[in-house]
Amino acid sequence: MKSIVEVFCKASGLDINIKKSCFVYINIQDSIPQEVVSSWGVASSPLDDGFKYLGYFLKASSYRIVDWFWLVKKFEKRINFWANRWLSMGGRLVLVKFVLQNIQVYLSTLAKLPSFIKNRIKHIISSFLSRGAKNPTGFHFASCSTVAKPKYLGGWGIRDINLFNKALVAKSMWRVFFHQGLWSLIMRKKYLKGLDVVTWLKKHTLVFKIASLVWRNLMTTLPIIKRWLTWKVGSGQRILLGMDPFVGGGSFYKLSDNIVSSLHSNGKFTLAHINKEAFCSNWLTGQDLNLAGKEALEWSCFLSGLEQNAISLANKPDRLVWSWNKEDGMIKVKKVYDALVNHELYDEQKWWFSLIWKVKVPLKQIYFVRLCLKN
């Protein structure tokens, strides 16, 4: 092995950094790691203990809380670097938003941080924001839950670590479903078992007892993706009547079981089946489908919804989109975070929530006025 690496180094002009190298092993004899260490002069570690690669701590088995202490130390080290600098609260707020909050972004893309670690990071950020790194006698202006809200909801514009972690992992799950990169192709091949995304989403109750830690983390965000997953109407051939939501469909896309069974008996299963002419907005009426009574009235309301929202078919395939993102229908971290904030941290919006931050006065005065208005 050593001779092969030496030949590669001579041919490429590259060299091995012994200080940064480590021999990671699993299921081999105890004598082999000792031989490698003595021959190469590098450190050795079993795979179950984990190793650091490109700034990320990798493990074959489940992570423990102690495996994340290095991330906490990274926050503390950065704050200690600012300890000798006199910073105003406004300066500390800027550092929290643009430095501290971005430390765990790369690490949280595929991993779900333990609650203990997230709470510890929240405490570090909150203490630094309220008291700074040198002043141990300061006090907190607001609770962590209040601080971690957008300004339009009365917060300070600091991200909630838990929700932001979910948004990052949800973005990775979206990449698995719809991107064409090598990693996405491998994940779909391994876990979707040859099924297309739509079919798999309807049968995702399949439990993989032997699944990687990354996949188990990705699966936790599936309810977030499915909650706002909808169809963008194209040819209408994949949109099931009365079952599948679509852009512009609102809540009227849902049909009763009776009318759905009547449509199925007439051979009408998808949106394309109720189109009189190909790729137009001319739909079959209740009379065309032999509907009567309540079913005819319900079908009339459904057609009215299609007309009011200008739903028409086109010569292009139907496409799954994430309805919270009105721009391109793709899952983006910011859009997922906004959706989670508005549904999980919603507070009654006041008229002064956004305006108070536009007043050109010191931040301490804004905080004081905010507390007075809030209480």
PyMOL commands that set and color helices and strands:
alter all, ss='L'
color gray80, all
select helices_A, chain A and resi 2-12+18-20+31-40+47-49+65-81+89-98+100-102+115-131+144-147+151-153+161-178+182-191+197-202+213-219+222-227+257-265+271-274+294-308+333-344+352-358+363-374
alter helices_A, ss='H'
color red, helices_A
select strands_A, chain A and resi 22-25+43-46+51-53+56-58+229-232+319-322
alter strands_A, ss='S'
color yellow, strands_A
deselect
rebuild
show_as cartoon
